[in-house]
Amino acid sequence: MSKDPDSWKNRSPGDLDHEFPEAFAADVERAVGRSKNAFSGWRALSLDERRAALENCRGQLLARSGELALLIALETGKPIREARLEMGAVLAKFDLTFADAERWVREEIVTDGPHPAGIRHRPRGPAAVIAPFNFPIHLGHGAAMAYLLAGNPVLFKPSPLAVNVAVAYAAAMQAALPEGVFELVPGWGETGRALCLHPAVRAVCFTGSVPVGTALARELAADYSKSLALELGGKNSVIVCADADLDAAAPAVADGMCLTAGQRCNATSRVLVHERVAADFLERLSSSLGRFEPGDPLDAATNLGPLISEAAARRYARLVSLPEMKWMLPGGCLEALLCGKRGFYVRPAVLLAGPGIDSTPLASAETFAPVLVVETFSDEGEAVRRHEAWDFGLTASIFTREEEGFQRIGDRLSVGNLYWNLPTTFSPSTLPFGGWGASGNGHPGGRGFIRFTTDEQSIQRKA
């Protein structure tokens, strides 16, 4: 096994001729030391004082939002339209987190006990945020905001594939915060592991793969007072019932499958469609996927950008070449766009499932590419059984015209996020977000995450 590099240079996945400056792995011990030193001063500030500092962070990010969106598109291949939406979500997260703090962090007065009493919410200490490449600012920023507002310094470990985005984001945050309160910790796997396992780090929010998250949970088990939030991805299903509005279901599936080139934890990777409407649905799906032609992520008209890396493109190529599989759309890799740009561009691929699908990586692993498996069912019980046969439990959507049918099926699905007649990717920051089963431990992000950033302290006074 090769050692993680101490320095590296990224290339744009949408333009391999574009090379970014050299990046360097952080010294974890020094970064944690600065965070520890900053903790006493940051926690001593009132909630209102910390909020005022974070308001200044918002101003910094707002001033640089266009620059950051362009950098996201360039370094990760996310279409510029999506990158701008990401920055909009980043800015919206401030008010949502401020409102959450009023509910969950302010001291509570307890009046129904034997003595005058209250509950205080005490910060734990330095918190490690391990951010992914697909939402290089938004997902890590949501956790960072909650930790910071609650009084915890943050050590922000970005994906090495989006390190230049993180450098620009961290510069904006650090411009408005005291020294050491927000530390950028670039690096690869060993850097992240050392950061998470450091005894001075008292909370970890990890977004990434099941194997890494599982290993992290095992290694942290002995330090049981350290908070761990895991978001480990999904194999997200859309169930299309016999009475579904197919004109709504097909574009929702296409969007869920192809946004961010399928590189979302809540991407649609599976459809369970009633056999009575399967042919009509597939015809509409094929037509709707025509909107997703691979294109330059810097072009505002592009809906489907490249995959993040050569390794991701190779994994995609292996999936779409699995033997004895029936592909409605075979997909494929593109050597270059018509404009001449070279990158990791791929086409959407749709598989009509048959016997043996459960023994392939299409069932057991997160795809993270625009690849969809379509299965048919004859009754609701079969649809539920097929859905529950796969271990992930992040999001699912049910397309039916009847609320009673939605409730009946939905009550039997083991997912953290359930939708009625919506794409699986419709996950607004106004709601909690987390997965069950192999998808995580249920509370890694979204609305209310600030509940997991403090320790409760009960206080009683003699009357």
CORSUL-V907490 format. One record per pair of residues at least 12 apart in sequence whose ideal C-beta (glycine too) atoms are under 8 Angstrom apart, sorted by the first residue. I is the first residue (numbers start at 1). J is the second residue. Records with the same first field share a line. If there is no record, write none. Layout:
I = J ; J
//
This chain:
3 = 190
4 = 25 ; 187 ; 188 ; 189 ; 190 ; 191
5 = 25 ; 188
6 = 24 ; 25
7 = 22 ; 23 ; 24 ; 25
8 = 22 ; 23 ; 160
9 = 21 ; 22 ; 23
10 = 23 ; 75 ; 160 ; 161 ; 163 ; 164
12 = 74 ; 75 ; 77 ; 343
13 = 76 ; 77 ; 305 ; 306 ; 307 ; 308 ; 309 ; 343 ; 344
14 = 73 ; 74 ; 77 ; 296 ; 297 ; 298 ; 305 ; 306 ; 341 ; 343 ; 345
15 = 74 ; 296 ; 341 ; 342 ; 343
16 = 342 ; 343
17 = 341 ; 342
18 = 74
20 = 75 ; 164
21 = 164
23 = 160 ; 163 ; 164 ; 167 ; 186
24 = 186
25 = 186 ; 187 ; 188 ; 191
26 = 184 ; 185 ; 186 ; 187 ; 191
28 = 185 ; 187 ; 191 ; 194 ; 195 ; 198
29 = 198
31 = 155 ; 183 ; 184 ; 185 ; 195
32 = 126 ; 155 ; 183 ; 195 ; 198 ; 200 ; 201
34 = 179 ; 180 ; 183
35 = 126 ; 153 ; 154 ; 155 ; 180 ; 181 ; 183 ; 200
36 = 125 ; 126 ; 153 ; 200
37 = 180
38 = 153 ; 178 ; 179 ; 180 ; 181
39 = 123 ; 125 ; 126 ; 152 ; 153
41 = 178
42 = 123 ; 148 ; 151 ; 152 ; 153 ; 178 ; 181
43 = 123 ; 151 ; 152
45 = 151
47 = 101 ; 105 ; 106 ; 149
50 = 148 ; 149 ; 151
51 = 98 ; 101 ; 149
53 = 176 ; 177 ; 178
54 = 94 ; 97 ; 98 ; 145 ; 148 ; 149 ; 176
55 = 94
56 = 175 ; 176
57 = 94 ; 172 ; 173 ; 176 ; 177
58 = 91 ; 94
59 = 176
60 = 172 ; 173 ; 175 ; 176
61 = 87 ; 90 ; 91 ; 169 ; 172 ; 173
62 = 91
63 = 172
64 = 168 ; 172
65 = 84 ; 87 ; 90 ; 91
67 = 168
68 = 87 ; 137 ; 165 ; 168 ; 169 ; 172
69 = 83 ; 84 ; 86 ; 87
70 = 83 ; 298
71 = 164 ; 165 ; 168
72 = 86 ; 87 ; 136 ; 137 ; 162 ; 165
73 = 297 ; 298 ; 305
74 = 297 ; 298
75 = 136 ; 161 ; 162 ; 164 ; 165
76 = 133 ; 134 ; 136 ; 161 ; 162 ; 165 ; 308
77 = 261 ; 297 ; 305 ; 306 ; 307 ; 308 ; 343 ; 344
78 = 134 ; 260 ; 297 ; 305
79 = 295 ; 297 ; 299 ; 302 ; 303 ; 304 ; 305
80 = 297 ; 298 ; 299 ; 300 ; 302
81 = 300 ; 302 ; 303
82 = 259 ; 260 ; 305
83 = 297
86 = 135 ; 137 ; 138
87 = 137
89 = 138 ; 429
90 = 137 ; 138 ; 141
92 = 429
93 = 138 ; 141 ; 142 ; 145 ; 429
94 = 145
96 = 429 ; 430 ; 447
97 = 142 ; 145 ; 146 ; 149 ; 450
98 = 149
100 = 146 ; 447 ; 448 ; 449 ; 450 ; 451
101 = 149 ; 150 ; 450
104 = 121 ; 448 ; 450 ; 451 ; 454
105 = 121 ; 149 ; 150 ; 450 ; 454
106 = 121
107 = 119 ; 120 ; 121
113 = 460
115 = 460 ; 461 ; 462 ; 463
116 = 460 ; 461 ; 463
117 = 458 ; 459 ; 460 ; 461
118 = 458 ; 459
119 = 456 ; 457 ; 458 ; 459
120 = 456 ; 457 ; 459
121 = 150 ; 454 ; 455 ; 456 ; 457
122 = 151 ; 454 ; 455 ; 456 ; 457
123 = 150 ; 151 ; 152 ; 453 ; 454
124 = 152 ; 202 ; 203 ; 227 ; 453 ; 454 ; 455
125 = 152 ; 153 ; 200 ; 201 ; 202 ; 203
126 = 152 ; 153 ; 154 ; 155 ; 200 ; 201 ; 202 ; 203
127 = 143 ; 147 ; 152 ; 153 ; 154 ; 155 ; 201 ; 202 ; 203 ; 204 ; 205 ; 453
128 = 154 ; 155 ; 157 ; 185 ; 195 ; 196 ; 198 ; 201 ; 203 ; 204 ; 205
129 = 143 ; 144 ; 147 ; 154 ; 155 ; 156 ; 157 ; 205
130 = 157 ; 192 ; 195 ; 196 ; 204 ; 205 ; 206 ; 207 ; 208
131 = 156 ; 157 ; 158 ; 159 ; 162 ; 166 ; 207
132 = 159 ; 207 ; 208 ; 265
133 = 159 ; 161 ; 162 ; 263 ; 308
134 = 260 ; 263 ; 264 ; 265 ; 308
136 = 158 ; 159 ; 162 ; 165 ; 166 ; 169
137 = 165 ; 166 ; 169
139 = 207 ; 231 ; 445
140 = 156 ; 158 ; 205 ; 207
141 = 169
142 = 429 ; 445 ; 446 ; 449
143 = 205 ; 229 ; 444 ; 445 ; 449
144 = 156 ; 173 ; 182
146 = 449 ; 450 ; 452 ; 453
147 = 203 ; 205 ; 453
148 = 177 ; 181 ; 182
149 = 450
150 = 450 ; 453 ; 454
151 = 454
152 = 202 ; 203 ; 453
153 = 180 ; 181 ; 182 ; 183
154 = 181 ; 182 ; 183
155 = 183 ; 185 ; 195 ; 201
156 = 169 ; 170 ; 182 ; 183 ; 184 ; 185
157 = 185 ; 186 ; 187 ; 191 ; 192 ; 195
158 = 184 ; 186
160 = 186 ; 187 ; 188
161 = 308 ; 309
163 = 186
166 = 184 ; 186
167 = 184 ; 186
170 = 182 ; 184
189 = 212
193 = 216 ; 219
196 = 216 ; 219 ; 220
197 = 219 ; 220
199 = 223
201 = 226
202 = 225 ; 226 ; 227
203 = 226 ; 227 ; 228 ; 229 ; 452 ; 453
204 = 216 ; 220 ; 226 ; 227 ; 228 ; 229
205 = 229 ; 231 ; 444 ; 445
206 = 228 ; 229 ; 230 ; 231 ; 444
207 = 231 ; 265 ; 444 ; 445
208 = 231 ; 232 ; 233
209 = 232 ; 233 ; 366
210 = 232 ; 233 ; 366 ; 438
213 = 230 ; 232 ; 440
214 = 232
216 = 228 ; 230
217 = 230
227 = 452 ; 453
228 = 441
229 = 434 ; 440 ; 441 ; 443 ; 444 ; 445 ; 449 ; 452
230 = 440 ; 441 ; 444
231 = 265 ; 433 ; 434 ; 435 ; 439 ; 440 ; 444 ; 445
232 = 265 ; 435 ; 438 ; 439 ; 440
233 = 265 ; 366 ; 368 ; 392 ; 394 ; 435 ; 439
234 = 265 ; 266 ; 267 ; 269 ; 366 ; 392 ; 393 ; 394 ; 395 ; 435 ; 439
235 = 269 ; 270 ; 363 ; 366 ; 367 ; 390 ; 391 ; 392
236 = 256 ; 266 ; 267 ; 268 ; 269 ; 270 ; 392 ; 394 ; 395 ; 396 ; 397 ; 424
237 = 268 ; 269 ; 270 ; 271 ; 272 ; 387 ; 390 ; 396 ; 397 ; 424
238 = 252 ; 253 ; 256 ; 268 ; 270 ; 271 ; 272 ; 396 ; 397 ; 398 ; 399 ; 423 ; 424
239 = 271 ; 272 ; 273 ; 383 ; 387 ; 396 ; 397 ; 398 ; 399 ; 409
240 = 253 ; 271 ; 272 ; 273 ; 274 ; 277 ; 281 ; 399
241 = 274 ; 380 ; 398 ; 399 ; 400 ; 405 ; 409
242 = 274 ; 276 ; 277
243 = 400 ; 401 ; 402 ; 405
244 = 274 ; 277 ; 281 ; 399 ; 400 ; 401 ; 421
245 = 399 ; 401 ; 421
246 = 277 ; 280 ; 281 ; 284
247 = 284
248 = 399 ; 421
249 = 281 ; 284 ; 399 ; 421
250 = 281 ; 284 ; 285 ; 287 ; 288
251 = 284 ; 288 ; 291
252 = 397 ; 399 ; 421 ; 422 ; 423
253 = 268 ; 271 ; 285 ; 288 ; 372 ; 423
254 = 285 ; 288 ; 289 ; 291 ; 292 ; 348
255 = 268 ; 423 ; 425
256 = 268 ; 397 ; 423 ; 424 ; 425
257 = 269 ; 289 ; 348 ; 370 ; 371 ; 372
258 = 289 ; 292 ; 303 ; 304 ; 348 ; 370
259 = 425
260 = 305
261 = 304 ; 305 ; 306 ; 307 ; 346 ; 369 ; 370
262 = 367 ; 368 ; 369 ; 370 ; 371
263 = 307 ; 308 ; 312 ; 368 ; 369
264 = 425
265 = 366 ; 394 ; 435 ; 439
266 = 394 ; 395 ; 417 ; 424 ; 425 ; 427
267 = 367 ; 368 ; 424 ; 425
268 = 372 ; 397 ; 423 ; 424 ; 425
269 = 362 ; 366 ; 367 ; 371 ; 372 ; 373
270 = 372 ; 373 ; 374 ; 375 ; 390
271 = 285 ; 372 ; 373 ; 374 ; 375
272 = 375 ; 376 ; 377 ; 383 ; 386 ; 387
273 = 374 ; 375 ; 376 ; 377
274 = 376 ; 377 ; 378 ; 383
275 = 376 ; 377 ; 378
278 = 374 ; 376
282 = 328 ; 350 ; 374
285 = 350
286 = 328 ; 329 ; 350
289 = 329 ; 348 ; 350
291 = 303
292 = 304 ; 348 ; 370
294 = 306 ; 334 ; 337 ; 345 ; 346 ; 347
295 = 337
296 = 337 ; 339 ; 341
304 = 348 ; 370
305 = 345
306 = 343 ; 344 ; 345 ; 346
307 = 344 ; 345 ; 346 ; 369
308 = 344
309 = 344
310 = 344
312 = 344 ; 368 ; 369
313 = 333 ; 344 ; 346
315 = 368 ; 369
316 = 331 ; 333 ; 346 ; 369 ; 371
317 = 333
318 = 361
319 = 349 ; 361 ; 362 ; 367 ; 369 ; 371
320 = 332 ; 349 ; 371
322 = 360 ; 361 ; 362
324 = 356
325 = 351 ; 354 ; 360
326 = 351 ; 352 ; 354
327 = 349 ; 350 ; 351 ; 352
328 = 350 ; 351 ; 352 ; 374
329 = 347 ; 348 ; 349 ; 350
330 = 349
331 = 346 ; 347 ; 348 ; 349 ; 370 ; 371
332 = 346 ; 347 ; 349
333 = 345 ; 346 ; 347
334 = 346 ; 347
346 = 369 ; 370
347 = 370
348 = 370 ; 371 ; 372
349 = 370 ; 371 ; 372
350 = 371 ; 372 ; 374
351 = 371 ; 372 ; 373 ; 374
352 = 374
353 = 373 ; 374 ; 375
357 = 373 ; 375
358 = 389
363 = 390
364 = 390 ; 391
366 = 392
380 = 405 ; 408 ; 409
383 = 409
384 = 409 ; 412 ; 413
387 = 413
388 = 412 ; 413 ; 414
391 = 437 ; 438
392 = 435 ; 437 ; 438 ; 439
393 = 414 ; 415 ; 416 ; 435 ; 436 ; 437 ; 438 ; 439
394 = 415 ; 416 ; 417 ; 434 ; 435 ; 436 ; 439 ; 440
395 = 415 ; 416 ; 417 ; 418 ; 419 ; 424 ; 425 ; 427 ; 435
396 = 410 ; 413 ; 415 ; 417 ; 418 ; 419 ; 424
397 = 418 ; 419 ; 420 ; 421 ; 422 ; 423 ; 424
398 = 410 ; 418 ; 419 ; 420 ; 421
399 = 421
400 = 420 ; 421
403 = 420
406 = 420
414 = 436 ; 437
415 = 435 ; 436
416 = 432 ; 433 ; 434 ; 435 ; 436 ; 439 ; 440 ; 442
417 = 431 ; 433 ; 434 ; 435
427 = 446
429 = 446 ; 447
430 = 447
431 = 446 ; 447
432 = 445 ; 446 ; 447 ; 448 ; 449
433 = 445 ; 446 ; 447
434 = 446
//
